[in-house]
Amino acid sequence: ALTLHILGCFITKLGSRFLRFKNARNYDKFAQAQNWAAKSLVSLIETFRGEFGSVYEIGCGSGLLTKVLLERLEIEHLSLNDLYESQIMNGFHSQIGDICQIEMPKGLDLVVSSSVFQWTNPLEVLAFRIQQALKKGGICAFAMLSEGSLNELSSYTKQGLNYLAPEQIEHIFSKYFAVLAMRTSSYTSQFSSLKELLASLKETGVNNIKGSFVLNKASIAGLEAHFNGLYELSYNYTFLVAQKG
């Protein structure tokens, strides 16, 4: 455990966690999958507890999850974290910075996050850090993209995150917590055109078009043929609720 704490973890630059939400005006419009995941996560949390003292949200972004937490749960004190300041942080205690590097508050009742943990590596270090921040009996609850996400795109580009399988995620957190529930579910976003699909990836930051793959006339024609008129992206989520012993 000490070794994990010293090593730390990092957030990959490939993806939405480096989206500056202060300037991401269209995020909520395009983030249908992320909004669905946030609501589904809170519904799962509610099956175990509805009232919390000190709550810490990792990667609050534009506030999709934050708003659902405040609407559906009884929370005495809410703290928000993200890499960059966003408007939703006004009025709340907040920590700006990489969750893998900053010192989280201690004695928390709930650490919660949605559509974020897929960007952290190694995930086990983050699990340990959360366990240290929670009080005894505290809850860790999150939704994260897992194996098979955005396969419609990565099957052509041959690029993207190495999403973990649900079983791998559960195994990692079971080392530090008693897993109360683990669920898997998918959300399919449908688009009217390739242009709209690519715009969605850009606006939400969930973009695995990097490296050697370049968008140009030839590659766009290739993508058009690949999607063959069916412009869909699948977001495979793993939902997990765990308790510190």
Disulfide bonds with the S-S distance in Angstrom:
Cys9-Cys100 2.27
